[in-house]
Amino acid sequence: MLDIALFRDQPELVREALRKRHDDTTLVDRVIALDRERREVLAEVEALRAERNRVSREIGRTRDPEERQARIEAMRTLKSRLDALEEKLRSVEQALREVMLRIPNIPHEVVPEGVDERDNVVVRTWGEPHSFDFEPLPHWELGPMLDIIDFERAAKIVGSRFYILKKAGARLQRALITWMLDVHTREHGYSEVYPPALVRSSALYGTGNLPKFADTLYRDHEEDLWLIPTAEVPVTNLYRDEILPPGSLPIYHTAYTPCFRREKVAAGREVRGIKRVHQFDKVELVKFVAPEQGWDELQSLLQHAETIVQRLGLPYRVVLLSTGDLGFSAAITYDIEVWAPGSQEWLEVSSCSWFTDFQARRANIRYRPEKGAKPRFVHTLNGSGLALPRTMIALLETYQQPDGSVIIPEVLRPYMGGMEKIEPPR
């Protein structure tokens, strides 16, 4: 959520941000009008409260029965007016909050203006795509041939866009997750948490997933609990409604969780295989930092995710998202995309974002810079370190051999019991 002061003092800044995002600029005028009305009604409420307190004191000092009764009647009339105004104030505040929740974050000044992903900018590349002396298979053919991915039985159990990993495939994903957590905790300074996969709606409002993306989430309507689309949601909300003490920042957390999304796929988009699915696993990185640390922390977050891809030996590129492709809550996002030679496409395995104080205002996460200082909102960041199953896709397609086997990267072999390759069943 944006600071209301921006709408009062710099409304054109917010309008320009919405224009760059191709969003509704009239929301700014709506906020300004509701904020003005809220302040006017609040002034009336405070004046009536002061009058109520004055009359209450006079009643206590009045000894004449008739005069006392007259003042009691006046108090009743005053209370009725105050109750009506307080109800109006609540209504205006709720309307203001609902509009504010619909307004996205302001893009950072380095974010390129654009319409969609076609306007994203490639910042750098690492590695060269592997060359093959045979036609590399896509993972949706390679996985079943190796007997490590089962699409048909998954469809029988739950339907399309789900899959079953089995045998060495299941072990490979487990190895990736454990190895990534070990790197982030032992080398990058993150503290591991294992959060619930269900959250209250307030947690999703805190990260900016609600109200905008309600139709992409799975929900238990009876208890108003939601399956998480990413570990970002529960981990960011760990410090909801808290004031972190001096010296506690920065805080780094990493978490492995399953993720659930009812993604709507546009017509013509590729849905074969395990690229666009409703349930997947991910290792998430979340940071809570002081505002002045934000930019440097974003660069180190990106480096931590890149380290994982580099050690797996997967060629990738880093892409700066344009305003037309930028997420609702993010001020700036870098995507890491790996090359999948069988599918012949770049696949996003990590999005590293700096949210400034946008999420912290929604979730009310503050810190005290020093003892006795006024609390300030923290800045939050997160990124995937990395997301499965697209990492699996790139790994299987990159390391496939002419005989159909797949070489296991050396960093994963200790987590695979020394296994060096996955071979087709004989």
Summary of the structure (lengths in Angstrom):
residues: 426
radius of gyration: 27.1
end to end distance: 57.6
largest distance: 106.3
contacts: 1367
relative contact order: 0.14
helix: 44%
strand: 21%
